[in-house]
C-alpha cells in the first residue's frame, strides 16, 4: 500500500514539474525589434538596454531580439513593417515617410531646439497631448528626437549667400529648411549619407552634430555651421504591432510601459552625449566649427519663418490642428528648457 502510494506521489510530482515547465515556456513571449541605426550607435545601444531591462523586470517572460542596421526592415519601411507584422517593434524617423504623419511633423519644424533631451521630452509629451489619429494603427511606446540639426559641409558656409545652390542631404521638413536657406535639398536616409558625401553626390548634410562621429561623417565633411536659430529635430518613433501588444498579459504591458517611460530620458541623454562626442571628434579631425553672428542667426531664423506658417496653413486646410500643434510644441520647448 505504501509502495503504491509512493509511486502515485512520484508520478504526480513528475506531472506537476512537466506541466509547470510547459506553462513557463508558454508564458515566454519572443519579440523582434527592427532598428535602422547601426549596432555601434548610441541610440541602438539605448534600445538594446531597453530590451534587456524589460527582460529583466519580466523575469525572462519577454525576450526581445534587436535587428540593427535596417537588416529586418529598411528605415523608410520600418513603420509599415510593424503594422504588417514583419517586425513586432520598430524604431525609425517619422520624416522618412514624408506626408504620412502631418500632426507629428509639427515637432520637426525649426523651432530652435536647445538639445536632445528637450527635443525627446517634447516629442513624447506632444504625442500624448495631441493623440494624432495617424498613429492609431500601432501601439506607441515612446518617441525621441535628436539635438539641434546643424549644417555640415565640404566647403565653409558663413552666411546665407554661401548656401545658394548647394546640394544638401536632408529629410522631411529639413528639406524645406534647406530650400528656405537657398540650398538644393537631396532626400536620403542617414545610412546613405557618408557615401553620398564621399562621392560628391551632395555637398553637405543637415543633421545633429552627433552624426559626425556616430555615422563617421566627420571623415567626409570639413565644416560645421552652428545655426542655432534654425535648430530643428527629427522625431523618431518606437512602436509596436497592436495585435502583439493586445496579446500580452496586462502585467507585461505595464512593465513595457514603465520601462518605456524611463527610457525617454535615456535616449535624450544619449543624444546629448553623442552631440558632445561628435563635436570633439570633428575637431580632432581638424575640421572647423563656424559660429554665426547674432545678426546672421537672425537672418537664418527669418528665412525659415515661412515654413512654420506654411505648415499651419496647409494642415488647417486639411482640417488638422496645425495652429494648436505649433503652439503646443513651443510651449513644451519653453517648459522643458527651464
Secondary structure, DSSP 8 states (H G I E B T S, - for coil): -HHHHHHHHHHHHHHHHHHHHHHHHHT-EEEEEEE-S-TTSHHHHHHHHHHHHHHHHTTTSEEEEEE-TTSSS-GGGHHHHHHHTSSSEEEEEGGGGTTS-TTGGGGGS------HHHHHHHHHHHHHHH--GGGTTSEEEEEEE-S--EEEESS---SGGGGTT-EEEE-THHHHHHHHTT-EEEE--GGGHHHHHHHTS-SEEEE-TTHHHHT-GGGT--EEEE-GGG----EEEEEE-HHHHHTS-HHHHHHHHHHHHHHHHHHHHHHHHHHHHHHHHHHHTT-EEEE--HHHHHHHHHHHHHHHHHHHHHHHHTT--HHHHHHHHHHHHHHHH-
